[in-house]
Amino acid sequence: MSPDVSNQSLLFLIVFVFVPLTLSYLYQLGMSKSIMWSSLRGTVQLFAIGYILTWLFDLPPVVGIPVMVSVMIVIATFHARNKGRELPHVFTVILIGLIVIEGIVLSLWIIFDMVEFKPSEVIPMSGMVIGNSMVAMGLALERMKSEFAENTGKLQAALSLGARPKQASHLIIRKTLNASLIPNIDKLKIIGLVQLPGMMTGLILGGVAPVMAIKYQLVISLSIFSAVSLSAMFVTLAMYRYFFNQQEQLLENEAQLEAQSKNRPSK
């Protein structure tokens, strides 16, 4: 494989953009602008991060790593927050969760000598952990909101019989965690069989021996699985209580949740 992709070759990638554009036009999906914008934005972002990483890799690890990891955590927090914007303290909960989980994973990598503490290794791998944790938190928030909306009657009945919010929400918490973990469990089941994972593929294309690439892939895959599990559990257990007011009454719609978000004092 060529060590570099020429600029001329990159221009032909527009062919891949024409496929969804054509489908959008033929079926009148109204997504042409979104497809063009997301493709252009993604391209610009990737080139920008390429130059930024080149600069960061030349910095001392104690400077480059904290800077980039902090930026990734903040951006991920803002993105995941959108899935539960109406909930009180959702930004703070997600931010703390991502910091703690990334800190745990990175500490284990360093302690057990899985990864060297240098930007070229820590930053890409941390990005995968943070990104997947962000998705897990967003999925958990969306699923939890959906479950609370669909089970209002059951929750009201449980509360009227004397159940506390934690007891009434037990099944919803289980369903939320289950839905958040299933995608990653399915990925682990087919890893290496249906597709070669991204990190492993990149290392092999870069000339690394397949067995060594597999070792790195195992490190990141199991790290992501653990981080996703912790992320879903953390945000679910931290946020379910905000579907109830201070009198332990169920809040039945987004308007009530938003009102509580404005009026409830920080803890």
C-alpha positions as MATLAB code, in Angstrom:
seq = 'MSPDVSNQSLLFLIVFVFVPLTLSYLYQLGMSKSIMWSSLRGTVQLFAIGYILTWLFDLPPVVGIPVMVSVMIVIATFHARNKGRELPHVFTVILIGLIVIEGIVLSLWIIFDMVEFKPSEVIPMSGMVIGNSMVAMGLALERMKSEFAENTGKLQAALSLGARPKQASHLIIRKTLNASLIPNIDKLKIIGLVQLPGMMTGLILGGVAPVMAIKYQLVISLSIFSAVSLSAMFVTLAMYRYFFNQQEQLLENEAQLEAQSKNRPSK';
ca = [
       0.000    0.000    0.000;
       1.199    3.518   -0.793;
       2.552    5.331    2.284;
       0.748    8.490    1.216;
      -2.549    9.289   -0.503;
      -2.112   12.008   -3.101;
      -4.282   15.124   -3.147;
      -5.565   14.095   -6.562;
      -6.728   10.766   -5.160;
      -8.495   12.534   -2.296;
     -10.490   14.600   -4.785;
     -12.060   11.413   -6.126;
     -13.564   10.776   -2.682;
     -16.341   13.123   -3.735;
     -17.749   10.108   -5.599;
     -18.630    8.566   -2.229;
     -20.488   11.746   -1.264;
     -22.552   11.612   -4.452;
     -24.095    8.298   -3.387;
     -26.071    9.640   -0.378;
     -26.690   12.896   -2.270;
     -28.308   10.955   -5.109;
     -30.439    8.941   -2.697;
     -31.538   12.127   -0.961;
     -32.534   13.663   -4.313;
     -34.309   10.580   -5.678;
     -36.337    9.967   -2.530;
     -36.780   13.668   -1.682;
     -35.293   13.251    1.779;
     -34.333   16.907    2.031;
     -30.896   16.026    3.404;
     -28.678   17.324    0.600;
     -27.447   20.371    2.523;
     -26.772   18.303    5.644;
     -24.843   15.713    3.643;
     -22.687   18.331    1.924;
     -22.112   20.302    5.129;
     -21.245   17.264    7.254;
     -18.860   15.945    4.576;
     -17.106   19.309    4.233;
     -17.019   19.895    7.974;
     -15.632   16.423    8.654;
     -12.891   16.890    6.065;
     -11.841   20.279    7.454;
     -11.926   18.973   11.033;
      -9.726   15.993   10.177;
      -7.103   18.101    8.426;
      -7.181   20.632   11.276;
      -6.725   17.952   13.925;
      -3.908   16.463   11.856;
      -1.938   19.718   12.058;
      -2.843   20.186   15.734;
      -1.686   16.664   16.608;
       1.587   17.254   14.743;
       2.150   20.277   16.977;
       1.053   18.472   20.154;
       3.301   15.483   19.481;
       6.307   17.808   19.574;
       5.364   19.125   23.027;
       6.452   17.491   26.297;
       3.940   14.767   27.311;
       2.988   16.569   30.538;
       1.821   19.523   28.405;
       0.463   18.015   25.180;
      -1.549   15.175   26.715;
      -3.504   17.190   29.342;
      -4.286   19.935   26.818;
      -5.732   17.645   24.147;
      -7.514   15.296   26.561;
      -9.127   18.293   28.288;
     -10.340   19.683   24.959;
     -11.798   16.302   23.950;
     -13.596   15.908   27.289;
     -15.147   19.383   27.139;
     -16.352   18.933   23.535;
     -17.731   15.474   24.362;
     -19.540   16.907   27.387;
     -21.276   19.591   25.328;
     -22.321   17.017   22.729;
     -23.670   14.443   25.206;
     -25.410   17.202   27.185;
     -27.710   17.821   24.226;
     -29.387   14.448   24.814;
     -30.644   15.584   28.217;
     -30.455   19.343   28.122;
     -33.665   19.757   30.152;
     -32.305   17.757   33.106;
     -30.711   19.571   36.070;
     -26.912   19.461   36.395;
     -26.563   17.216   33.331;
     -23.474   19.089   32.080;
     -21.695   18.764   35.428;
     -22.578   15.081   35.786;
     -21.299   14.220   32.295;
     -18.127   16.291   32.740;
     -17.265   14.652   36.067;
     -18.068   11.211   34.668;
     -15.806   11.629   31.638;
     -12.925   13.010   33.726;
     -13.125   10.190   36.276;
     -13.493    7.404   33.682;
     -10.683    8.714   31.464;
      -8.500    9.103   34.563;
      -9.147    5.499   35.621;
      -8.484    4.049   32.169;
      -5.334    6.118   31.584;
      -3.984    5.232   35.044;
      -4.436    1.514   34.373;
      -2.722    1.827   30.993;
       0.307    3.492   32.572;
       0.467    1.337   35.723;
       0.371   -1.943   33.811;
       2.690   -0.687   31.055;
       0.120   -1.110   28.280;
       0.750    2.331   26.785;
       3.685    4.706   26.973;
       2.935    8.143   28.372;
       3.550   10.027   25.153;
       1.106   12.043   23.015;
       1.315    9.818   19.946;
      -0.118    6.885   21.959;
      -2.222    8.410   24.733;
      -4.122   11.016   22.691;
      -5.517    8.723   19.929;
      -6.450    5.974   22.398;
      -7.961    8.421   24.883;
      -9.988    9.910   22.050;
     -11.554    6.520   21.367;
     -12.378    5.990   25.044;
     -13.845    9.478   25.481;
     -15.812    9.287   22.225;
     -17.400    5.947   23.063;
     -18.122    7.075   26.625;
     -19.821   10.173   25.223;
     -22.025    8.041   22.969;
     -22.894    5.712   25.849;
     -23.926    8.615   28.060;
     -26.034   10.122   25.293;
     -27.744    6.793   24.605;
     -28.404    6.275   28.310;
     -29.987    9.726   28.660;
     -32.170    9.236   25.579;
     -33.290    5.776   26.618;
     -33.982    6.881   30.178;
     -36.151    9.778   29.004;
     -38.051    7.433   26.698;
     -38.579    4.830   29.423;
     -39.835    7.388   31.935;
     -42.250    8.805   29.332;
     -43.592    5.357   28.395;
     -43.955    4.075   31.966;
     -45.570    7.072   33.644;
     -48.607    5.067   34.757;
     -46.548    2.260   36.279;
     -44.300    4.722   38.078;
     -47.271    6.655   39.480;
     -48.827    3.397   40.680;
     -45.608    2.304   42.383;
     -45.215    5.686   44.089;
     -48.839    5.646   45.257;
     -48.192    2.261   46.905;
     -45.322    3.708   48.925;
     -42.323    2.947   46.716;
     -39.394    5.359   46.838;
     -38.136    6.844   43.542;
     -35.193    4.423   43.480;
     -37.490    1.429   43.922;
     -40.011    2.684   41.352;
     -37.231    3.351   38.817;
     -35.405    0.042   39.298;
     -36.722   -1.583   36.098;
     -36.106    1.568   34.045;
     -32.507    1.708   35.279;
     -31.997   -1.924   34.272;
     -33.496   -1.384   30.813;
     -31.399    1.751   30.267;
     -28.152    0.047   31.214;
     -29.031   -2.990   29.113;
     -29.763   -0.882   26.010;
     -26.524    1.092   26.464;
     -24.332   -2.005   26.738;
     -25.828   -4.179   23.985;
     -24.084   -2.405   21.027;
     -20.628   -2.884   22.565;
     -21.344   -6.473   23.570;
     -22.344   -7.200   19.967;
     -19.149   -5.558   18.700;
     -17.000   -7.744   20.929;
     -18.815  -10.872   19.727;
     -17.862  -10.281   16.085;
     -14.507   -8.554   16.557;
     -12.035   -9.890   13.997;
     -14.680  -12.042   12.295;
     -16.950   -9.676   10.391;
     -14.570   -6.733   10.275;
     -11.099   -5.800   11.437;
     -11.338   -3.061   14.078;
     -10.136    0.408   13.179;
      -7.042    0.583   15.361;
      -5.850   -2.863   14.298;
      -6.404   -2.005   10.636;
      -4.484    1.249   10.976;
      -1.513   -0.430   12.654;
      -1.382   -3.181   10.036;
      -1.527   -0.596    7.227;
       1.295    1.207    9.007;
       3.477   -1.889    8.850;
       3.016   -3.290   12.375;
       2.967   -7.081   12.702;
      -0.625   -8.419   12.930;
      -0.077  -10.084   16.328;
       1.225   -6.835   17.829;
      -1.691   -4.949   16.261;
      -4.084   -7.441   17.867;
      -2.561   -6.803   21.310;
      -3.107   -3.067   20.977;
      -6.626   -3.663   19.694;
      -7.428   -5.832   22.710;
      -6.206   -3.084   25.016;
      -8.414   -0.442   23.422;
     -11.444   -2.696   22.837;
     -11.641   -3.918   26.424;
     -10.836   -0.434   27.736;
     -13.713    0.977   25.697;
     -16.041   -1.780   26.894;
     -15.207   -1.006   30.511;
     -15.473    2.762   29.981;
     -18.839    2.438   28.230;
     -20.174    0.284   31.064;
     -19.044    2.778   33.684;
     -20.346    5.733   31.653;
     -23.830    4.304   31.212;
     -24.018    3.278   34.878;
     -22.714    6.612   36.161;
     -25.015    8.874   34.152;
     -28.064    6.655   34.731;
     -27.636    6.412   38.506;
     -26.767   10.095   38.763;
     -29.647   11.403   36.633;
     -32.703    9.194   37.271;
     -33.465   11.023   40.514;
     -34.056   14.269   38.602;
     -37.183   12.772   37.065;
     -38.711   13.288   40.513;
     -39.143   16.498   42.469;
     -38.027   17.067   46.044;
     -41.363   15.700   47.279;
     -40.582   12.442   45.420;
     -43.330   13.091   42.877;
     -42.840   12.058   39.253;
     -42.218   14.835   36.721;
     -44.289   13.806   33.716;
     -43.069   16.044   30.882;
     -40.139   18.089   29.639;
     -41.691   21.370   30.781;
     -41.678   20.162   34.384;
     -38.129   18.904   34.029;
     -36.960   22.252   32.648;
     -38.737   24.106   35.448;
     -37.013   21.922   38.018;
     -33.670   22.466   36.265;
     -34.054   26.214   36.770;
     -35.410   26.110   40.303;
     -33.604   23.192   41.949;
     -30.559   24.267   43.977;
     -27.198   22.718   43.200;
     -25.974   20.018   45.563;
];
